[in-house]
Structures are given as structure tokens and as C-alpha cells.
Amino acid sequence: MEIRPSKIPAEVAQVTNTLEKAGFEAWIVGGCVRDLFLGRTPKDWDVTTNAAPEKIQGIFEHTYYTNEFGTVGVVNDATEDERLKVIEVTPYRLEGEYSDARRPDSVQFSPHIEDDLKRRDFTINAMAYSASKGQLLDLYGGIKDLEARLIRAVGDPVARFGEDALRIMRAVRISAELDFELEPRTRRAMRDSAAQLEKISKERIRDEFVRIINSPHIKRTLVLSHELGILRYIAPELELGVGVEQNQAHSFDVFEHNLRTAQHAADKDWDFIVRLSGLFHDVGKPASRRWSEEKRDWTFHGHDVVGARMTKKILENLKFSRETIDKASSLVRWHMFFSDPAVVTLSAVRRIITNVGAEHIWDLINLRICDRIGTGRPKEQPFRLRKYQAMIEQALRDPISVGMLKIDGRRIIEMGEGPGPRIGWTLHVLLEEVLEDPAKNTADYLEGRAGELLHMEDQALRTIGEEAKGTKAAAEEKEIKDIHNKYFVD
């Protein structure tokens, strides 16, 4: 393994060269050194030096002082590469006790690079490289562990995890990203220290969890997290599926099925939201499982509704954005859509599009594909799902919401109706008619029909308007539920 000088960007070399010309030491350090040896492109660059923060700021034209740990951001105004816009430069540090298992109680600067490296988490992250000298400083066998594809704590692993419990999650995340194994002593210390994660903020846990979900190895990593007692501090609800047998359509318990579903999304390199919703899509099954004497099998009626509520709670607890929470819980809620084109109607397809939004309908289809693979079935896209996709293509050309009608509230007011709830009732009636027959979505027809509706008394119009919102949806839901029962679909 070696680092070729051409792999170090000019912006990084300029920072280290400038520090050295000013009479200081300068080393590229941490994960970026590891990535260079692995032939990966670093996501960010860190430099460490024996210069104090005020000296660093005095050397460079555009900097900012970022935190109490002495890190100075050196800004490269000329580059368009986001990874190189800011190079973080930090003095060599010695850290005090970690009384809260999150951050050091005190930090002092050191003149020695060796002091800085010994406080780092893993051997593969505790290497420093001098770009000007072509020299590698590897005090803890990082290169050897890279070659062995091992994650090993620097020094005493119990002490390292006691200093910052997030390192436990960082270890499994790096394992997921690099496909590395855990060194046995480090692994035991992770298991023994897992309860320390209780002290870590949900935001920090979420950030590591996101990187695990975006990695190529979701299933293996979450199984490892379960075995080491880590998963309970991320999403304990997933562990409720361990050992929960499913019906004859499934080869795996609920826990493994959820993980296999998310893993297939990773295998296809699909978006984060498909991976996330795949992981939680059947999280409601343990609470919904009932034995059916009639079918002589387990049923899970309503697990999609229960699972959507649970997904929302899990993601809120992890402090995800409202947008992510809404998208994932919506996909979980509607993942049981019925997709047999020989039975389902176009209006039912349009309603599914309305439920998840046109912008997420293909995420829902991809989730369904992952769900099928997660059962152990060999075919990814059976004929009926391909046919359903064609129906979606057709339905996307049709109106699926009030906003897509060829008439709006303003036009109804122009027809003589004053502002008020009668406009909404009228639009809902018109939408239901158009969902049944998209050909009716013309200005002439809708204005004529609106005129008829607006002649009705308030109570009568309100009744059919509210029925238009609810009655047809309920009837279709019952019809689909009957079909599910007929074909033993959960």
C-alpha cells in the first residue's frame, strides 16, 4: 500500500506547505489518510500541526475558528469542490477525562504529534502523512490492519469507548462502509460498553445510522449491531421482529425480512428513502400478528397502519427532518397496495398515487420490489407488477388531486359562488367524478356540472361533498381488503 503524491489535492498540499514554510510541522491525518491508502476519495481533509490556533489564523488569509478544540477552518475560495472548500487544521491535542462519555472535560495543546495520535479511535484512523516528505507515521499498526481489513481500537478499547461512546457506532459504520471485520478484543469491548450509548445525543446516533443505511452492507451491519446490543439504542422496535415467524409466503422472521428488504435496496443502489422505508416497512407486524384458524396461518392485518405510526415515532426520536419522516411513514403506510392489474382499477391506482404523491410513487414501487425479494422469492418483477407499472404511467397522465382539475375555486367564485366551504364540497364531488372517468376533466364539463351542484342547498351539497371524500375510498379499501383475504395476501 502506498500514497501517490498525485492523489493529494493541490488545495491540501498548499495548506501543509504554507504551515511548513512558516516554520511549523504539518501532517495530513485521520480518515483521509486511511482512504488514500484504500484508493478511496476522501470526503473531507484534516491537517494537524504544532501551531496554535492564533498562529494558524495569522498564516492564512481566509479562516474561521470553529470550536473549543482549537480547530481552524482554512477556506479555499478558488475551488468549486465542496470537499476542498474548507480544510480543517487542528493543533496537536491532549485530552482530559471524559466524564460524560461524549466529550473531553478539558483539552490542551501539545508540541508532539505522538500525543495527538494516541487519543484517536482506531488504528486505521491514527496514521499521519507528510505530503512534503512522503513520510507515513503509523505508531499503532494501521497499515497492517488495513491489509487485514480489521477495525482495532487504539490502545485499550474499553478506555477508547469510555471516552466517547459514539465510537461504538462509528466502528460498525466504518465496518459497513469498508466491509471490514471487528478485531475480537475491540468487538468484546463494544458489546460490554454498548450501554454507554444511552448518553449520546440522538442527533449523533442518527448521523451514524444514516451512513450505515447509505452503505453497501446494511443487513450484515444491523445484525452485528443487534448481536452487540447496539441496535436497541438506534431503533429497538426492529428487535421486536426477532424470532417472529410469518405466514407461508415468507421464508424469514420479521427481523430478517426487514433487513433483507433494506439490503436489496442497497444492492440496487436505490435512494436513501427506499432503504429506510424498506427497513421499517414491516415493523408493525409483531404487534399485528394474529392466528387464523380458517387459514391455519398467521395474519398481519393492519400492520401497514401500525407500522407507519411506529416509523414516525422512531424517526422523530432520532431527530430526522419532517420531510424524511413524512416520506418514510407514507411509504410504510401504503406498501401493501394491491398490484394485480387483472383486478385493480385505474381509479384505485390513481388513489395510491394521491396517497403517496406522484413524486414518490416510483419509490413505492421500488419498495414493493425490495419487499418481494426480502421474502425469499426469486423474481424481482413478476408480470403483474410490470403491468401495474404501466398502469401507473397511464394514471400519471390523469388528474389525481383537486389541484389538477380543469377548474378551480377562483373560477367557481367567478360563476357567482361566494367564498366558503361550498367551493371545497363542489371540487371534491368533481374530483371523484374525474377519478372515475378522466375524460370528464374538461373546462366545459366541469363548469356545467359545477353549476348544477351550486344550485343545491348547503346540507345536500355538504353531504355529497363529504361522501365524495370518504365513501368511495372506504368502498375501495374494503374491496381491496376482500381481495387480499381471497388471495391470502397480507
Secondary structure, DSSP 8 states (H G I E B T S, - for coil): ----GGGS-HHHHHHHHHHHHTT--EEEETHHHHHHHHT---SS-EEEESS-HHHHHHHSSSEEE--TT--EEEE-TT---GGGSEEEEEE-EEE---TTSSS-S-EEE-S-HHHHHHTSSBGGGSEEEETTTTEEEESS-HHHHHHHTEE-BSS-HHHHHHH-THHHHHHHHHHHHHT-EE-HHHHHHHHHHGGGGGGS-HHHHHHHHHHHHTSS-HHHHHHHHHHTT-GGGT-GGGGGGTT----TT-SS-HHHHHHHHHHHHHHTT--HHHHHHHHHTTTTHHHH-EEETTTTEEE-TTHHHHHHHHHHHHHHHTT--HHHHHHHHHHHHHTT----TTT--HHHHHHHHHHH-GGGHHHHHHHHHHHHHHTT-S-SS-HHHHHHHHHHHHHTTS--SGGGSS--HHHHHHTT--SSHHHHHHHHHHHHHHHH-GGG-SHHHHHHHHHHHHTS-HHHHHHHHHHHHHHHHHHHHHHHHHHHHHTT--
